[in-house]
Amino acid sequence: MRIKQISRGFLKGLQVTGIHLFRRPVTHPYPEQRAYTPPRFRGIHRLIVEDCVVCRACERVCPVNCLTISGVRGDNRRFILEQFDIDYSLCMFCDLCVEACPPHCLVMGPEFEIAAENRHSLRRSLLSQPKEEMV
Amino acid sequence: MTPNREEIVQEELMLNLGPQHPSTHGVFRMVLDLQGETIVGVTPYMGYLHRGFEKLAERRTAIQYQPYPDRWDYLAAMFDEMAYIGAGEALLGIQAPRRAQVLRGIVMELNRFASHLLWLGTFLLDVGALSPFLYTFREREMVLDLLMELTGARLTYAYMRFGGVHHDAEDVWLKKVRAGIPYFRQRLSEYRTLIDDNEIFRRRVEHIGIIDGTHALHYGLSGPMLRASGVPWDLRWKRPYGIYAEIPPRIITDLAGDTYARYKVRVEEMAVSLDLLEIFLDLVESGPIMASVPKVVKFPKQETYFAVEGPRGELGVYLVGNGTAYAQRMKIRPPSLFNLQVLSQLLIGHMVSDAVAILGSIDIVLGEVDR
């Protein structure tokens, strides 16, 4: 009786193993194959510099104070952005700054590879983003 | 020369388990007093993952604190968000619109399913079965992908807001969830084929770590731990919140109260979650996803307690307002911590190898125990 039970469990296990033997692998070899990032993915921020009005709503709402923003008043009383830094050693990608932005010029993109050699280089300026990154 | 039997000194052995042991699920440490292979005493040590989330609520505005609950219990973040947002909404007197309520129900049941899948995999890993771990993680990855498409993140969703939800669900997404349910049902029955009748698994988990309903209530257990002891207590229907008030109750209980009963209750709850998902998907109707909420949220000078039924049990938030945007005080009732209190009661008298199985069946998440 017991041998029957044990062998039944064993055979059922082998059956499931047999089914999986001929399935394709579900894992992705990461560096060769890009990880899946949907359109809403919250990755590294992107800024449309021309639209920014330096209202600092994002700076105020940030729970961890990772944003540093400064601007000067231009000719037609409009603020011009001078500095827009995000410290990615603090940022927790919570999306609150994107939600708070009145002109909707701050968005989060699909990039997530922010590893750096030291803590200092995690501080990134959004002004000097290469143009091809901006979509 | 063989020593005389009376000369052999018998003393207790102290065994340190954790905090980096894989079977302690995080950074939980327990010191076992052993007599031979039998456990005679347990001393648990917690607090390795304490990050002070209750104090942080006093230093962040209500809006700023919204992403933080995700970090309490990182496996079932939606429930933490719901507990905090629900408590805040009760204080502010806001009610989320119907579409938001239904979407909250959908994401919570998806998250419960994902959390139980991870529990199932790691629990079976603890009792020595490696392959179900890989299968459950494959399915969990699909649920996480669904949640990532909706919210933008895999674990720390930051999805719920005071008075609604952040993102609206597109029809494509809802169709994807609906299409996924039969697949998950099929996989669930596959796990049950593999596990339920497995003689080795049954002998490892049956009749160990027994606690009866009265003791379970006295220890303040909740969730599947309590229901496996025969107490039909589920906050989703006993103290309904959100959309659950309209759903007919489906409370899973088991009378045995042992580790196998806890396994059965959780697996059947996964099936219930899938049924609930189907019901919720039928309830989705078009409409707004956010109620009108002031830009600066200020908690009135009142206090409230709001609890949701998380995958591990009653997850409650006690929130005191003081008329400013900051909370006067916030206290979390983490289900894992309360369920862990029963550990010494369950372990004493069992073998060391049973200790790992029993601890696995409690389903602790140390991020929530230590906050």
Chai-1 contact restraints between the chains, C-beta under 6 A:
chainA,res_idxA,chainB,res_idxB,connection_type,confidence,min_distance_angstrom,max_distance_angstrom,comment,restraint_id
A,Q5,B,E199,contact,1.0,0.0,6.0,A-B,restraint_1
A,I6,B,E199,contact,1.0,0.0,6.0,A-B,restraint_2
A,G9,B,D197,contact,1.0,0.0,6.0,A-B,restraint_3
A,G9,B,N198,contact,1.0,0.0,6.0,A-B,restraint_4
A,G9,B,E199,contact,1.0,0.0,6.0,A-B,restraint_5
A,K12,B,T193,contact,1.0,0.0,6.0,A-B,restraint_6
A,G13,B,L194,contact,1.0,0.0,6.0,A-B,restraint_7
A,V16,B,L194,contact,1.0,0.0,6.0,A-B,restraint_8
A,V26,B,R138,contact,1.0,0.0,6.0,A-B,restraint_9
A,P38,B,M148,contact,1.0,0.0,6.0,A-B,restraint_10
A,P38,B,E149,contact,1.0,0.0,6.0,A-B,restraint_11
A,R40,B,G152,contact,1.0,0.0,6.0,A-B,restraint_12
A,F41,B,G152,contact,1.0,0.0,6.0,A-B,restraint_13
A,R42,B,G152,contact,1.0,0.0,6.0,A-B,restraint_14
A,R42,B,A153,contact,1.0,0.0,6.0,A-B,restraint_15
A,P63,B,R60,contact,1.0,0.0,6.0,A-B,restraint_16
A,P63,B,Q64,contact,1.0,0.0,6.0,A-B,restraint_17
A,C94,B,P67,contact,1.0,0.0,6.0,A-B,restraint_18
A,C94,B,A158,contact,1.0,0.0,6.0,A-B,restraint_19
A,D95,B,A158,contact,1.0,0.0,6.0,A-B,restraint_20
